[in-house]
Amino acid sequence: MNKSIFPFLRLGILAALLSAAPVFAENTATVPAPRDGNWVKRHEGFLAESKARTGQVDLLFLGDSITDGWRSKGKATWEKFYTPRNALNLGIGGDRTQHVLWRLQNGEVDGLKPKVTVLLIGINNTPNEKDGVPRNTAPEVVEGVTAVVKEIQARLPKTKVLLLAVFPYKQKGDPMRDKVAQINAGIAKLGKNKRVTFLDINQKFLEADGTLPLDIMPDLLHPNDKGYQIWADAMEPTLKKLMK
């Protein structure tokens, strides 16, 4: 065999080995991403609201539809507990961790100086897509929530983060309930940071046997007016201390 072709054989073998190497998918929960046009319009509305309230926000809420719901089913409770505290709600229904990351990186909290930021995010990363493939694994969701917390701290260096456990989802025995428990066990560790307080109020929503009552979360995900009152009451002692 002609020795001059050895280097090319080596290159061919190397290329084959590289092509056979496993390719690890990027964790979508940690990659900032926008959504559709209507979502962008809501983001732009938040930009305008944040700008109008520069220096006037003491309490900030970030999250998905459960946080967004303070505007509807939780409105009366919001006006009682949070309007007097100069609160701002930046929750958008359907958001995942990557969407909140994008919003943070694109100006929504610029100029704000809240004493406390209440964060509830991650549930929309948990379901399966239509083809049955999970959107994200529990460890990936933990990484996504961690990325959001770090982004908040970078952009709001003086805020205290009140990180809530992901609320109960589905009934006991459902795999999603177990997945949420895994996520909460992971993000609880973020509470070791002196600027982050982790708070799990999930037992306040549940019966003693773990059943999620339909008169609190009719769709086994979103609180109704009663559920928002439970949320506010359960969070109040911790929030009151952090707001000082």
GROMACS elastic network, one bead per residue, 0.5 to 0.9 nm:
[ bonds ]
;  ai    aj funct       b0    kb
    1     4     6  0.86548   500
    1     5     6  0.81766   500
    1     6     6  0.89040   500
    2     5     6  0.60118   500
    2     6     6  0.77033   500
    3     6     6  0.54409   500
    3     7     6  0.83558   500
    4     7     6  0.69874   500
    4     8     6  0.81868   500
    5     8     6  0.53007   500
    5     9     6  0.63218   500
    5    10     6  0.88041   500
    6    10     6  0.61984   500
    6    11     6  0.86632   500
    7    10     6  0.50603   500
    7    11     6  0.62684   500
    7    12     6  0.86439   500
    8    11     6  0.50123   500
    8    12     6  0.61410   500
    8    13     6  0.86265   500
    9    12     6  0.50080   500
    9    13     6  0.61945   500
    9    14     6  0.85687   500
   10    13     6  0.51413   500
   10    14     6  0.61291   500
   10    15     6  0.85849   500
   11    14     6  0.50370   500
   11    15     6  0.60788   500
   11    16     6  0.85551   500
   12    15     6  0.51239   500
   12    16     6  0.61992   500
   12    17     6  0.86644   500
   13    16     6  0.50688   500
   13    17     6  0.62166   500
   13    18     6  0.86682   500
   14    17     6  0.50970   500
   14    18     6  0.61987   500
   14    19     6  0.86108   500
   15    18     6  0.51120   500
   15    19     6  0.61132   500
   15    20     6  0.85788   500
   16    19     6  0.51564   500
   16    20     6  0.62181   500
   16    21     6  0.87386   500
   17    20     6  0.51316   500
   17    21     6  0.62895   500
   18    21     6  0.51293   500
   18    22     6  0.86017   500
   19    22     6  0.81432   500
   20    23     6  0.87727   500
   24    27     6  0.89799   500
   25    28     6  0.84656   500
   26    29     6  0.87599   500
   26    30     6  0.84852   500
   26    31     6  0.81942   500
   27    30     6  0.58635   500
   27    31     6  0.70066   500
   27   136     6  0.76145   500
   27   140     6  0.62761   500
   27   141     6  0.87475   500
   27   143     6  0.83804   500
   27   144     6  0.82041   500
   28    31     6  0.52073   500
   28    32     6  0.81317   500
   28    33     6  0.87676   500
   28    97     6  0.88597   500
   28    98     6  0.69268   500
   28   135     6  0.82944   500
   28   136     6  0.75160   500
   28   140     6  0.81322   500
   28   144     6  0.81858   500
   29    32     6  0.78961   500
   29    96     6  0.72409   500
   29    97     6  0.56062   500
   29    98     6  0.50851   500
   29    99     6  0.86383   500
   29   122     6  0.87802   500
   29   125     6  0.71504   500
   29   135     6  0.86362   500
   29   136     6  0.70055   500
   29   140     6  0.64020   500
   29   141     6  0.60915   500
   29   142     6  0.87064   500
   29   143     6  0.71934   500
   29   145     6  0.80527   500
   29   147     6  0.86673   500
   30    97     6  0.69600   500
   30    98     6  0.55714   500
   30   101     6  0.77903   500
   30   140     6  0.80005   500
   30   141     6  0.83137   500
   30   143     6  0.66669   500
   30   145     6  0.81170   500
   30   146     6  0.86419   500
   30   147     6  0.62565   500
   30   148     6  0.81795   500
   31    97     6  0.85623   500
   31    98     6  0.54535   500
   31    99     6  0.85140   500
   31   101     6  0.77373   500
   31   102     6  0.82247   500
   31   144     6  0.82601   500
   32    97     6  0.80288   500
   32    99     6  0.59617   500
   32   100     6  0.75914   500
   32   101     6  0.51339   500
   32   103     6  0.81771   500
   32   105     6  0.81147   500
   33    98     6  0.55406   500
   33    99     6  0.52574   500
   33   100     6  0.83527   500
   33   101     6  0.74721   500
   33   102     6  0.53755   500
   33   103     6  0.84525   500
   34    39     6  0.79118   500
   34    40     6  0.73164   500
   34    98     6  0.80063   500
   34    99     6  0.56887   500
   34   100     6  0.87377   500
   34   102     6  0.62039   500
   34   103     6  0.77033   500
   35    38     6  0.82159   500
   35    39     6  0.59134   500
   35    40     6  0.68428   500
   35    95     6  0.86659   500
   35    99     6  0.72791   500
   36    39     6  0.53236   500
   36    40     6  0.63638   500
   36    41     6  0.88975   500
   37    40     6  0.50040   500
   37    41     6  0.63186   500
   37    42     6  0.88192   500
   38    41     6  0.50575   500
   38    42     6  0.64905   500
   38    43     6  0.87451   500
   39    42     6  0.51257   500
   39    43     6  0.62914   500
   39    44     6  0.86787   500
   39    92     6  0.80680   500
   40    44     6  0.61504   500
   40    45     6  0.85836   500
   41    45     6  0.62058   500
   41    46     6  0.86603   500
   42    46     6  0.62581   500
   42    47     6  0.86662   500
   42    92     6  0.79697   500
   43    46     6  0.50273   500
   43    47     6  0.62857   500
   43    48     6  0.88024   500
   43    90     6  0.87559   500
   43    92     6  0.87067   500
   43   103     6  0.70442   500
   43   106     6  0.89638   500
   43   108     6  0.74623   500
   44    48     6  0.64044   500
   44    49     6  0.86789   500
   44   108     6  0.84238   500
   45    48     6  0.51777   500
   45    49     6  0.62105   500
   45    50     6  0.85877   500
   46    50     6  0.59138   500
   46    51     6  0.83810   500
   46    89     6  0.89014   500
   46    90     6  0.69083   500
   46   108     6  0.62199   500
   46   109     6  0.89550   500
   47    50     6  0.52021   500
   47    51     6  0.61143   500
   47    52     6  0.85751   500
   47   106     6  0.87928   500
   47   107     6  0.65277   500
   47   108     6  0.50920   500
   47   109     6  0.79406   500
   47   110     6  0.85383   500
   48    51     6  0.51480   500
   48    52     6  0.61288   500
   48    53     6  0.86433   500
   48   108     6  0.85999   500
   49    52     6  0.50731   500
   49    53     6  0.62029   500
   49    54     6  0.86462   500
   49    88     6  0.87922   500
   49   108     6  0.87584   500
   50    53     6  0.51340   500
   50    54     6  0.60527   500
   50    57     6  0.85022   500
   50    88     6  0.81947   500
   50   107     6  0.87678   500
   50   108     6  0.64066   500
   50   109     6  0.66294   500
   50   110     6  0.75278   500
   50   111     6  0.76355   500
   50   112     6  0.70979   500
   51    54     6  0.52643   500
   51   108     6  0.84577   500
   51   109     6  0.86901   500
   51   110     6  0.78007   500
   51   111     6  0.71245   500
   51   112     6  0.82539   500
   52    56     6  0.87169   500
   53    56     6  0.51022   500
   53    57     6  0.64838   500
   53    88     6  0.88544   500
   53   111     6  0.87168   500
   53   112     6  0.77705   500
   54    57     6  0.69877   500
   54   110     6  0.82881   500
   54   111     6  0.54781   500
   54   112     6  0.54209   500
   54   113     6  0.79083   500
   55    58     6  0.82010   500
   55   111     6  0.69704   500
   55   112     6  0.58068   500
   55   113     6  0.62416   500
   55   114     6  0.82549   500
   56    86     6  0.66458   500
   56    87     6  0.87100   500
   56   112     6  0.76572   500
   56   113     6  0.80211   500
   56   114     6  0.82929   500
   57    60     6  0.69601   500
   57    85     6  0.80598   500
   57    86     6  0.51921   500
   57    87     6  0.57790   500
   57    88     6  0.64206   500
   57   112     6  0.64912   500
   57   113     6  0.65939   500
   57   114     6  0.54238   500
   57   115     6  0.82121   500
   58    85     6  0.63512   500
   58    86     6  0.54397   500
   58    87     6  0.60529   500
   58    88     6  0.81540   500
   58   112     6  0.85064   500
   58   113     6  0.68267   500
   58   115     6  0.51549   500
   58   116     6  0.67974   500
   58   117     6  0.86939   500
   58   243     6  0.81588   500
   59    82     6  0.77404   500
   59    85     6  0.65333   500
   59    86     6  0.62187   500
   59    88     6  0.63543   500
   59    89     6  0.87219   500
   59   113     6  0.87165   500
   59   114     6  0.51317   500
   59   115     6  0.60018   500
   59   116     6  0.51736   500
   59   117     6  0.59999   500
   59   118     6  0.77077   500
   59   243     6  0.80686   500
   60    86     6  0.86228   500
   60    87     6  0.56055   500
   60    89     6  0.61770   500
   60    90     6  0.74372   500
   60   114     6  0.61567   500
   60   115     6  0.81586   500
   60   116     6  0.63134   500
   60   118     6  0.60930   500
   60   119     6  0.84936   500
   61    67     6  0.70183   500
   61    87     6  0.75083   500
   61    88     6  0.62262   500
   61    90     6  0.58056   500
   61    91     6  0.68300   500
   61   116     6  0.85894   500
   61   117     6  0.57484   500
   61   119     6  0.61201   500
   61   120     6  0.81526   500
   62    67     6  0.68184   500
   62    68     6  0.86262   500
   62    88     6  0.88165   500
   62    89     6  0.65745   500
   62    90     6  0.50233   500
   62    91     6  0.51741   500
   62    92     6  0.83974   500
   62   100     6  0.77948   500
   62   117     6  0.72038   500
   62   118     6  0.61907   500
   62   119     6  0.50050   500
   62   120     6  0.65717   500
   62   121     6  0.77678   500
   63    66     6  0.71828   500
   63    67     6  0.53360   500
   63    68     6  0.72121   500
   63    89     6  0.86062   500
   63    90     6  0.67607   500
   63    92     6  0.64964   500
   63    93     6  0.80960   500
   63    95     6  0.71107   500
   63    96     6  0.82775   500
   63    97     6  0.84714   500
   63   100     6  0.71344   500
   63   118     6  0.84436   500
   63   119     6  0.59880   500
   63   120     6  0.51206   500
   63   121     6  0.50967   500
   63   122     6  0.84756   500
   64    67     6  0.54883   500
   64    68     6  0.60202   500
   64    69     6  0.86233   500
   64    90     6  0.84764   500
   64    94     6  0.57202   500
   64    96     6  0.70929   500
   64    97     6  0.89611   500
   64   100     6  0.83977   500
   64   120     6  0.73953   500
   64   121     6  0.62497   500
   64   122     6  0.83485   500
   64   123     6  0.84168   500
   64   124     6  0.79773   500
   65    69     6  0.58432   500
   65    70     6  0.89407   500
   65    91     6  0.63881   500
   65    92     6  0.54480   500
   65    94     6  0.58967   500
   65    95     6  0.72952   500
   65   222     6  0.78131   500
   66    69     6  0.51591   500
   66    70     6  0.74792   500
   66    91     6  0.76389   500
   66    92     6  0.84171   500
   66    93     6  0.71855   500
   66   120     6  0.80224   500
   66   121     6  0.87965   500
   66   221     6  0.82135   500
   66   222     6  0.58982   500
   66   223     6  0.72272   500
   67    70     6  0.58504   500
   67    71     6  0.83465   500
   67    89     6  0.73696   500
   67    90     6  0.77731   500
   67    92     6  0.73425   500
   67    93     6  0.79499   500
   67   119     6  0.86675   500
   67   120     6  0.71885   500
   67   121     6  0.87833   500
   68    71     6  0.60947   500
   68    72     6  0.79551   500
   68    89     6  0.71295   500
   68    90     6  0.72422   500
   68    92     6  0.53425   500
   68    93     6  0.60357   500
   69    72     6  0.52334   500
   69    73     6  0.58925   500
   69    74     6  0.59884   500
   69    75     6  0.78254   500
   69    91     6  0.80398   500
   69    92     6  0.88135   500
   69    93     6  0.81794   500
   69   222     6  0.80764   500
   69   223     6  0.81260   500
   69   224     6  0.86086   500
   69   228     6  0.86184   500
   70    73     6  0.61888   500
   70    75     6  0.51477   500
   70    76     6  0.84136   500
   70    77     6  0.78763   500
   70    78     6  0.62119   500
   70    89     6  0.78952   500
   70    91     6  0.87281   500
   70   228     6  0.75142   500
   71    74     6  0.61262   500
   71    76     6  0.87912   500
   71    78     6  0.78267   500
   71    89     6  0.82732   500
   72    75     6  0.51620   500
   72    76     6  0.84442   500
   72   225     6  0.85434   500
   73    76     6  0.77408   500
   73    77     6  0.87012   500
   73   223     6  0.78336   500
   73   224     6  0.55967   500
   73   226     6  0.85567   500
   73   227     6  0.88568   500
   73   228     6  0.74204   500
   74    77     6  0.54400   500
   74    78     6  0.60078   500
   74    79     6  0.87149   500
   74   223     6  0.83342   500
   74   224     6  0.71766   500
   74   225     6  0.53040   500
   74   226     6  0.82824   500
   74   227     6  0.81404   500
   74   228     6  0.52466   500
   74   229     6  0.73589   500
   75    79     6  0.61921   500
   75    80     6  0.86574   500
   75   225     6  0.81207   500
   75   228     6  0.87459   500
   76    79     6  0.52677   500
   76    80     6  0.63894   500
   76    81     6  0.88108   500
   76   225     6  0.81362   500
   76   229     6  0.88803   500
   77    80     6  0.50886   500
   77    81     6  0.60648   500
   77    82     6  0.79371   500
   77   225     6  0.79157   500
   77   228     6  0.68598   500
   77   229     6  0.60018   500
   77   232     6  0.73697   500
   78    81     6  0.53045   500
   78    82     6  0.51372   500
   78    83     6  0.63247   500
   78    87     6  0.88709   500
   78   228     6  0.85158   500
   78   229     6  0.88453   500
   78   232     6  0.82850   500
   79    82     6  0.58123   500
   79    84     6  0.73368   500
   80    83     6  0.66048   500
   80    84     6  0.72889   500
   81    84     6  0.67690   500
   81    85     6  0.74529   500
   81   232     6  0.73520   500
   81   236     6  0.85458   500
   82    85     6  0.50196   500
   82    86     6  0.66647   500
   82    87     6  0.54941   500
   82    88     6  0.85562   500
   83    86     6  0.53746   500
   83    87     6  0.56290   500
   83    88     6  0.83471   500
   84    87     6  0.75828   500
   87   114     6  0.85517   500
   90   108     6  0.82096   500
   91    95     6  0.81106   500
   91   100     6  0.88004   500
   92    95     6  0.59060   500
   92   100     6  0.87705   500
   94   124     6  0.63976   500
   95    98     6  0.78209   500
   95    99     6  0.56195   500
   95   100     6  0.66981   500
   95   121     6  0.79421   500
   95   122     6  0.83863   500
   95   123     6  0.88997   500
   95   124     6  0.65802   500
   95   125     6  0.85238   500
   96    99     6  0.53833   500
   96   100     6  0.66273   500
   96   101     6  0.87887   500
   96   121     6  0.67861   500
   96   122     6  0.59035   500
   96   123     6  0.73600   500
   96   124     6  0.52766   500
   96   125     6  0.55589   500
   96   144     6  0.86557   500
   97   100     6  0.52891   500
   97   101     6  0.61966   500
   97   102     6  0.87347   500
   97   121     6  0.63388   500
   97   122     6  0.59150   500
   97   123     6  0.89667   500
   97   124     6  0.81939   500
   97   125     6  0.72306   500
   97   141     6  0.77090   500
   97   144     6  0.54957   500
   97   145     6  0.61426   500
   97   147     6  0.81459   500
   97   148     6  0.67051   500
   98   101     6  0.50136   500
   98   102     6  0.62795   500
   98   103     6  0.87692   500
   98   144     6  0.69579   500
   98   145     6  0.89353   500
   98   147     6  0.88067   500
   98   148     6  0.81156   500
   99   102     6  0.50698   500
   99   103     6  0.62918   500
   99   104     6  0.86620   500
  100   103     6  0.50355   500
  100   104     6  0.61286   500
  100   105     6  0.85571   500
  100   121     6  0.84242   500
  100   148     6  0.70871   500
  101   104     6  0.51720   500
  101   105     6  0.62046   500
  101   106     6  0.86136   500
  101   144     6  0.87295   500
  101   147     6  0.75854   500
  101   148     6  0.57101   500
  101   151     6  0.70983   500
  101   152     6  0.88080   500
  102   105     6  0.50973   500
  102   106     6  0.61013   500
  103   106     6  0.50493   500
  103   107     6  0.67109   500
  103   108     6  0.59578   500
  103   109     6  0.84712   500
  104   107     6  0.59905   500
  104   108     6  0.56038   500
  104   109     6  0.63133   500
  104   110     6  0.83209   500
  104   148     6  0.83597   500
  104   151     6  0.71437   500
  104   152     6  0.73457   500
  104   155     6  0.79098   500
  105   108     6  0.76378   500
  105   109     6  0.86040   500
  105   151     6  0.78877   500
  105   155     6  0.84815   500
  106   109     6  0.84896   500
  106   110     6  0.85542   500
  107   110     6  0.51059   500
  107   111     6  0.86809   500
  108   111     6  0.87491   500
  108   112     6  0.87083   500
  109   112     6  0.54457   500
  109   113     6  0.83315   500
  109   152     6  0.86571   500
  109   155     6  0.74126   500
  109   156     6  0.77028   500
  110   113     6  0.86529   500
  110   155     6  0.74154   500
  110   156     6  0.83393   500
  111   156     6  0.89139   500
  112   156     6  0.75085   500
  113   116     6  0.87676   500
  113   156     6  0.65847   500
  113   157     6  0.86339   500
  113   158     6  0.71706   500
  113   159     6  0.68704   500
  114   117     6  0.66383   500
  114   156     6  0.77926   500
  114   158     6  0.78119   500
  114   159     6  0.57048   500
  114   160     6  0.81870   500
  115   158     6  0.71304   500
  115   160     6  0.61383   500
  115   161     6  0.87746   500
  115   242     6  0.76853   500
  115   243     6  0.60704   500
  115   244     6  0.82814   500
  116   158     6  0.87288   500
  116   159     6  0.51914   500
  116   161     6  0.57850   500
  116   162     6  0.68279   500
  116   239     6  0.79944   500
  116   242     6  0.67560   500
  116   243     6  0.64008   500
  117   152     6  0.83413   500
  117   159     6  0.64410   500
  117   160     6  0.61341   500
  117   162     6  0.59700   500
  117   163     6  0.81769   500
  118   160     6  0.85549   500
  118   161     6  0.60719   500
  118   163     6  0.60561   500
  118   164     6  0.73147   500
  118   239     6  0.88385   500
  119   148     6  0.89039   500
  119   149     6  0.82061   500
  119   161     6  0.71076   500
  119   162     6  0.61875   500
  119   164     6  0.61127   500
  120   123     6  0.87025   500
  120   145     6  0.89722   500
  120   162     6  0.87843   500
  120   163     6  0.64450   500
  120   164     6  0.53282   500
  120   165     6  0.70274   500
  120   166     6  0.64072   500
  120   167     6  0.83293   500
  121   124     6  0.77787   500
  121   125     6  0.87271   500
  121   145     6  0.68908   500
  121   148     6  0.88737   500
  121   163     6  0.88857   500
  121   164     6  0.81995   500
  121   165     6  0.85512   500
  121   166     6  0.66805   500
  122   125     6  0.53952   500
  122   126     6  0.70153   500
  122   141     6  0.62498   500
  122   142     6  0.80796   500
  122   144     6  0.76714   500
  122   145     6  0.66181   500
  122   166     6  0.66415   500
  122   180     6  0.88681   500
  122   183     6  0.84125   500
  123   126     6  0.54484   500
  123   127     6  0.77706   500
  123   141     6  0.86354   500
  123   166     6  0.64556   500
  123   167     6  0.78770   500
  123   169     6  0.81267   500
  123   180     6  0.76389   500
  123   221     6  0.89870   500
  124   127     6  0.65464   500
  124   135     6  0.84928   500
  125   128     6  0.85805   500
  125   134     6  0.83522   500
  125   135     6  0.57209   500
  125   136     6  0.57010   500
  125   137     6  0.82523   500
  125   138     6  0.88076   500
  125   140     6  0.88486   500
  125   141     6  0.64714   500
  125   144     6  0.89337   500
  126   134     6  0.68706   500
  126   135     6  0.61158   500
  126   136     6  0.58918   500
  126   137     6  0.70293   500
  126   138     6  0.73091   500
  126   141     6  0.74415   500
  126   176     6  0.74504   500
  126   179     6  0.75315   500
  126   180     6  0.77787   500
  127   132     6  0.88760   500
  127   133     6  0.86419   500
  127   134     6  0.59622   500
  127   135     6  0.61236   500
  127   136     6  0.78276   500
  127   176     6  0.75096   500
  128   131     6  0.75451   500
  128   132     6  0.52062   500
  128   133     6  0.52114   500
  128   135     6  0.54606   500
  128   136     6  0.81317   500
  129   132     6  0.52861   500
  129   133     6  0.54248   500
  129   134     6  0.59940   500
  129   135     6  0.61049   500
  130   133     6  0.74303   500
  131   134     6  0.87909   500
  132   135     6  0.89979   500
  133   136     6  0.86156   500
  134   137     6  0.66466   500
  136   139     6  0.80534   500
  136   140     6  0.57270   500
  136   141     6  0.61860   500
  137   140     6  0.51152   500
  137   141     6  0.63064   500
  137   142     6  0.87261   500
  137   179     6  0.82840   500
  138   141     6  0.51404   500
  138   142     6  0.63054   500
  138   143     6  0.87535   500
  138   179     6  0.61395   500
  138   180     6  0.75214   500
  138   182     6  0.62367   500
  138   183     6  0.53093   500
  138   186     6  0.84346   500
  139   142     6  0.50258   500
  139   143     6  0.63303   500
  139   144     6  0.86875   500
  139   182     6  0.80318   500
  139   183     6  0.68824   500
  139   186     6  0.74470   500
  140   143     6  0.50241   500
  140   144     6  0.62183   500
  140   145     6  0.87633   500
  140   183     6  0.88903   500
  141   145     6  0.61818   500
  141   146     6  0.84103   500
  141   183     6  0.67283   500
  142   145     6  0.52200   500
  142   146     6  0.60622   500
  142   147     6  0.85728   500
  142   182     6  0.88613   500
  142   183     6  0.57571   500
  142   184     6  0.79905   500
  142   185     6  0.89786   500
  142   186     6  0.59117   500
  142   187     6  0.57560   500
  143   147     6  0.61275   500
  143   148     6  0.87360   500
  143   186     6  0.88323   500
  143   187     6  0.84486   500
  144   147     6  0.50808   500
  144   148     6  0.64061   500
  144   149     6  0.87977   500
  145   148     6  0.50772   500
  145   149     6  0.62771   500
  145   150     6  0.86724   500
  145   187     6  0.71811   500
  146   149     6  0.51481   500
  146   150     6  0.62363   500
  146   151     6  0.86111   500
  146   187     6  0.71157   500
  146   190     6  0.73443   500
  147   150     6  0.51513   500
  147   151     6  0.61481   500
  147   152     6  0.86859   500
  148   151     6  0.50329   500
  148   152     6  0.62079   500
  148   153     6  0.86507   500
  149   152     6  0.51534   500
  149   153     6  0.62769   500
  149   154     6  0.86679   500
  149   161     6  0.75881   500
  149   163     6  0.82206   500
  149   190     6  0.84846   500
  149   196     6  0.83748   500
  150   153     6  0.50799   500
  150   154     6  0.61437   500
  150   155     6  0.86856   500
  151   154     6  0.50505   500
  151   155     6  0.61906   500
  151   156     6  0.82896   500
  152   155     6  0.52653   500
  152   156     6  0.55905   500
  152   157     6  0.76034   500
  152   159     6  0.82421   500
  152   161     6  0.80276   500
  153   156     6  0.51504   500
  153   158     6  0.76684   500
  153   159     6  0.71857   500
  153   160     6  0.83600   500
  153   161     6  0.79825   500
  153   195     6  0.83270   500
  154   157     6  0.56446   500
  155   158     6  0.89682   500
  156   159     6  0.55617   500
  156   160     6  0.87485   500
  157   160     6  0.84662   500
  158   195     6  0.86374   500
  159   195     6  0.76907   500
  160   194     6  0.87620   500
  160   195     6  0.52779   500
  160   196     6  0.61117   500
  160   197     6  0.77089   500
  160   242     6  0.70889   500
  160   243     6  0.86027   500
  161   195     6  0.62584   500
  161   197     6  0.61730   500
  161   198     6  0.83236   500
  161   242     6  0.89670   500
  162   191     6  0.88433   500
  162   195     6  0.87051   500
  162   196     6  0.60438   500
  162   198     6  0.60851   500
  162   199     6  0.70493   500
  162   238     6  0.85577   500
  162   239     6  0.76804   500
  162   242     6  0.83290   500
  163   187     6  0.84729   500
  163   188     6  0.85029   500
  163   190     6  0.83974   500
  163   191     6  0.78166   500
  163   196     6  0.68043   500
  163   197     6  0.59351   500
  163   199     6  0.61824   500
  163   200     6  0.86334   500
  164   167     6  0.80451   500
  164   184     6  0.88020   500
  164   188     6  0.88754   500
  164   197     6  0.83575   500
  164   198     6  0.58805   500
  164   200     6  0.59064   500
  164   201     6  0.76582   500
  165   168     6  0.88487   500
  165   180     6  0.87533   500
  165   181     6  0.88876   500
  165   183     6  0.83420   500
  165   184     6  0.54938   500
  165   185     6  0.87276   500
  165   187     6  0.76250   500
  165   188     6  0.75334   500
  165   198     6  0.71361   500
  165   199     6  0.61100   500
  165   201     6  0.71862   500
  165   202     6  0.73611   500
  166   169     6  0.84892   500
  166   180     6  0.65914   500
  166   181     6  0.82846   500
  166   183     6  0.76554   500
  166   184     6  0.63807   500
  166   200     6  0.80222   500
  166   202     6  0.80837   500
  167   180     6  0.78474   500
  167   200     6  0.83613   500
  167   201     6  0.79712   500
  167   202     6  0.58948   500
  167   205     6  0.85574   500
  167   221     6  0.76516   500
  167   222     6  0.89111   500
  168   171     6  0.81466   500
  168   176     6  0.89899   500
  168   177     6  0.65565   500
  168   180     6  0.71101   500
  168   181     6  0.83900   500
  168   202     6  0.62797   500
  168   203     6  0.87707   500
  168   205     6  0.78391   500
  168   206     6  0.81855   500
  168   212     6  0.74852   500
  168   220     6  0.77231   500
  168   221     6  0.69746   500
  169   172     6  0.87143   500
  169   174     6  0.87220   500
  169   176     6  0.65590   500
  169   177     6  0.55285   500
  169   180     6  0.72848   500
  169   212     6  0.81800   500
  169   220     6  0.57163   500
  169   221     6  0.52309   500
  169   222     6  0.87735   500
  170   173     6  0.85725   500
  170   174     6  0.63668   500
  170   175     6  0.86127   500
  170   176     6  0.66251   500
  170   177     6  0.59719   500
  170   212     6  0.74290   500
  170   219     6  0.82853   500
  170   220     6  0.50679   500
  170   221     6  0.68395   500
  171   174     6  0.58281   500
  171   176     6  0.85116   500
  171   177     6  0.66839   500
  171   210     6  0.77958   500
  171   211     6  0.60592   500
  171   212     6  0.60331   500
  171   220     6  0.72276   500
  172   175     6  0.83343   500
  172   176     6  0.88208   500
  172   177     6  0.61539   500
  172   178     6  0.80342   500
  172   209     6  0.87170   500
  172   210     6  0.62000   500
  172   211     6  0.62681   500
  172   212     6  0.79049   500
  173   176     6  0.84272   500
  173   177     6  0.69556   500
  173   178     6  0.75566   500
  174   177     6  0.54808   500
  174   178     6  0.69431   500
  174   179     6  0.89993   500
  175   178     6  0.51479   500
  175   179     6  0.61980   500
  175   180     6  0.87325   500
  176   180     6  0.61421   500
  176   181     6  0.85603   500
  177   180     6  0.52598   500
  177   181     6  0.63928   500
  177   182     6  0.88767   500
  178   181     6  0.50393   500
  178   182     6  0.63786   500
  178   183     6  0.87965   500
  179   182     6  0.50807   500
  179   183     6  0.63296   500
  179   184     6  0.87010   500
  180   183     6  0.50314   500
  180   184     6  0.61608   500
  180   185     6  0.86016   500
  181   184     6  0.51330   500
  181   185     6  0.61920   500
  181   186     6  0.87008   500
  182   185     6  0.51626   500
  182   186     6  0.63984   500
  182   187     6  0.88894   500
  183   186     6  0.51428   500
  183   187     6  0.62492   500
  183   188     6  0.84815   500
  184   187     6  0.52050   500
  184   188     6  0.58386   500
  184   189     6  0.88839   500
  184   200     6  0.82116   500
  185   188     6  0.53577   500
  185   189     6  0.73084   500
  186   189     6  0.59459   500
  186   190     6  0.79500   500
  187   190     6  0.54199   500
  187   191     6  0.76746   500
  187   198     6  0.79267   500
  188   191     6  0.56465   500
  188   192     6  0.80466   500
  188   197     6  0.88205   500
  188   198     6  0.58174   500
  188   199     6  0.80168   500
  188   200     6  0.84858   500
  189   192     6  0.57868   500
  189   193     6  0.82675   500
  189   198     6  0.80803   500
  190   193     6  0.59179   500
  190   196     6  0.66767   500
  190   197     6  0.78442   500
  190   198     6  0.70241   500
  191   194     6  0.72522   500
  191   195     6  0.79980   500
  191   196     6  0.50764   500
  191   199     6  0.83991   500
  192   195     6  0.84648   500
  192   196     6  0.70991   500
  192   197     6  0.77721   500
  192   198     6  0.84049   500
  193   196     6  0.52745   500
  193   197     6  0.76904   500
  194   197     6  0.75044   500
  197   238     6  0.87085   500
  197   242     6  0.89289   500
  199   235     6  0.79025   500
  199   238     6  0.81873   500
  200   203     6  0.78652   500
  201   204     6  0.56646   500
  201   205     6  0.75710   500
  201   231     6  0.75047   500
  201   234     6  0.63501   500
  201   235     6  0.73541   500
  202   205     6  0.55292   500
  202   206     6  0.68164   500
  203   206     6  0.50989   500
  203   207     6  0.76181   500
  203   208     6  0.81629   500
  203   210     6  0.79570   500
  204   207     6  0.81160   500
  204   230     6  0.69795   500
  204   231     6  0.79549   500
  204   234     6  0.71768   500
  205   211     6  0.88512   500
  205   212     6  0.66441   500
  205   213     6  0.75220   500
  205   216     6  0.70798   500
  205   217     6  0.83610   500
  205   227     6  0.72947   500
  205   230     6  0.72812   500
  205   231     6  0.82530   500
  206   209     6  0.76806   500
  206   210     6  0.53973   500
  206   211     6  0.55854   500
  206   213     6  0.66513   500
  206   216     6  0.89507   500
  207   210     6  0.51998   500
  207   211     6  0.51223   500
  207   212     6  0.64284   500
  207   213     6  0.70450   500
  208   211     6  0.73274   500
  212   215     6  0.87892   500
  212   216     6  0.76731   500
  212   217     6  0.71670   500
  212   218     6  0.89896   500
  212   220     6  0.67909   500
  213   216     6  0.55572   500
  213   217     6  0.63766   500
  213   218     6  0.74419   500
  213   220     6  0.79352   500
  214   217     6  0.50222   500
  214   219     6  0.70545   500
  214   220     6  0.68214   500
  215   218     6  0.58420   500
  215   223     6  0.87918   500
  215   224     6  0.76789   500
  215   226     6  0.76763   500
  215   227     6  0.82206   500
  216   220     6  0.84544   500
  216   222     6  0.83196   500
  216   223     6  0.56572   500
  216   224     6  0.57584   500
  216   225     6  0.78115   500
  216   226     6  0.58210   500
  216   228     6  0.85107   500
  216   230     6  0.87130   500
  217   220     6  0.50018   500
  217   221     6  0.58489   500
  217   222     6  0.53012   500
  217   224     6  0.59272   500
  217   226     6  0.86571   500
  217   227     6  0.66489   500
  218   221     6  0.74652   500
  218   222     6  0.71279   500
  218   223     6  0.72541   500
  218   224     6  0.72144   500
  219   222     6  0.63148   500
  219   223     6  0.83422   500
  220   223     6  0.81796   500
  222   227     6  0.82318   500
  223   226     6  0.72005   500
  223   228     6  0.59637   500
  223   231     6  0.87466   500
  224   228     6  0.63014   500
  224   229     6  0.87301   500
  225   228     6  0.52158   500
  225   229     6  0.63913   500
  225   230     6  0.87713   500
  226   229     6  0.51885   500
  226   230     6  0.63606   500
  226   231     6  0.87448   500
  227   230     6  0.50288   500
  227   231     6  0.62017   500
  227   232     6  0.87258   500
  228   232     6  0.61927   500
  228   233     6  0.85657   500
  229   232     6  0.51847   500
  229   233     6  0.61170   500
  229   234     6  0.85020   500
  230   233     6  0.52020   500
  230   234     6  0.60122   500
  230   235     6  0.84895   500
  231   234     6  0.52717   500
  231   235     6  0.60831   500
  231   236     6  0.84340   500
  232   235     6  0.52333   500
  232   236     6  0.58408   500
  233   236     6  0.53223   500
  233   237     6  0.78793   500
  234   237     6  0.71801   500
  234   238     6  0.83679   500
  235   238     6  0.57635   500
  235   239     6  0.59982   500
  235   240     6  0.84888   500
  236   240     6  0.57608   500
  236   241     6  0.85604   500
  237   240     6  0.52865   500
  237   241     6  0.65805   500
  237   242     6  0.89394   500
  238   241     6  0.53771   500
  238   242     6  0.64070   500
  238   243     6  0.87843   500
  239   242     6  0.50731   500
  239   243     6  0.60653   500
  239   244     6  0.88884   500
  240   243     6  0.52646   500
  240   244     6  0.67857   500
  241   244     6  0.56735   500
